[in-house]
Amino acid sequence: MKRVFLGSVALIALGLGTPAAFAADMRVAPAPVAPPAYSWSGCYIGGGGGYSNGQSTQYTTAGTRVTVAGGQPGAVVPPAGVNITDQFNLSGFIGTGQLGCNWQWGAWVFGVEGDGSATNKEGQAFETFLVPFLGAGRGAWVAQTQERWLVTPRAAGSA
């Protein structure tokens, strides 16, 4: 009986020791690298485009003097708030570009940014409402509004 018992113990010991022996030869995966802390520091550039739509009406203001032929100021001073033109559309393409840089210092972020837009917006209308002040000849004059560009520089900081 002792032989059977000792044989069983030996087999169990061999069975338990085998995985440990194989484990010594196993590869160990490297520890995952921690992601870097997020930072707002850096520069950027962007662009876009679209269509802009609007309407315009031109009005007189207090003290407006109407210019007559030859470029001399006339004696006619229409009252303030008289609209010079009919309402007209002011619409067109708008393309824009943006660039900037930010610097993070602890919990603070400082930056400079600028954007610029180029447009081809324009509209025009006849100056019909000045006819009562300057006569029927003024009804053939045209008022025009154009918008060609828009630029906005900025500096900012936040925590």
Secondary structure by P-SEA (a helix, b strand, c coil): caaaaaaaaaaaaaaaaaaaaaaaaccccccccccccccccccccccbbbbbbbbbbbbcccbbbbbccccccccccccccccccccccccccccccccbbbbbcccbbbbcbbbbbbbcccccccccccccccccccccbbbbbbbcbbbbbbccccc
